[in-house]
Each structure stands twice: as C-alpha cells, then as structure tokens.
Amino acid sequence: VQLQASGGGSVKAGGSLRLSCAASGFMFRLNTMNWYRQAPGKERDLVATITSDGNPDCADSVKGRFTISRDNVKKILYLQMNGLKPEDTAVYYCNLNLRREWWGQGTQVTVSS
C-alpha cells in the first residue's frame, strides 16, 4: 500500500486548497478512505471520510467548507478546502484502514490571518 499526499501550501484566511492523495497497492475502489489532520501539539483528528460507493462525511468543524471526493479510475482521493481558517493549519494525512492503519506522508497546510 502506498498513499502519496500533495497539494498543501500556505494561504490567507478565506482561501482555498485542494489536497490529493494518489493510492496504489490495494483495491482503491472497494475501500473507505479518510483524511486526518494533526496540528502542532495536538492529536491526529479525523477530518473527512468517504465510503467505497462515494458517501461522504465530514467533521462538524469543517462541514460546509471542506468536501471529500474520490476518483476510482485514477485512484485518487481529494479534499477540497474552501473558506480556510487559521485553525485549519495542520499536517493533513490520507488514511486507509485495511488490516491495519496505512498513512500517507502528510502535506502541510498553513493558513494565516
């Protein structure tokens, strides 16, 4: 299993970013995929999840601003982040729970006020 996240960066509050996670080594289309984030000094928290048939769910803190999606042909997981706030600053990780937890390398998102 390999999960390769990209798309992070530095933006001002109110800005947008789209994260991508390229997946390989497993049956992507059959698995629920997740995005987590970890801010400095805090625990890693679940941000959004999408089932194999495309049903999304997001944490209350990002609902209405973040959208998770997937392309089962390209085997890519996305996280569209709009209306970014300084409290969204964190390292974002894509995640798969398949016999064990698999993590991408993380991509840094920094939001300045």
C-alpha positions, 0 to 999 in steps of 0.5 A: 500500500502506498498513499502519496499526499500533495497539494498543501501550501500556505494561504490567507484566511478565506482561501482555498486548497485542494489536497490529493492523495494518489493510492496504489497497492490495494483495491482503491475502489472497494475501500473507505478512505479518510483524511486526518489532520494533526496540528502542532501539539495536538492529536491526529483528528479525523477530518473527512471520510468517504465510503467505497460507493462515494458517501461522504462525511465530514467533521462538524468543524469543517462541514460546509467548507471542506468536501471529500471526493474520490476518483476510482479510475485514477485512484485518487482521493481529494479534499477540497478546502474552501473558506480556510481558517487559521485553525485549519493549519495542520499536517493533513494525512490520507488514511486507509484502514485495511488490516491495519492503519496505512498513512500517507506522508502528510502535506502541510497546510498553513493558513494565516490571518 
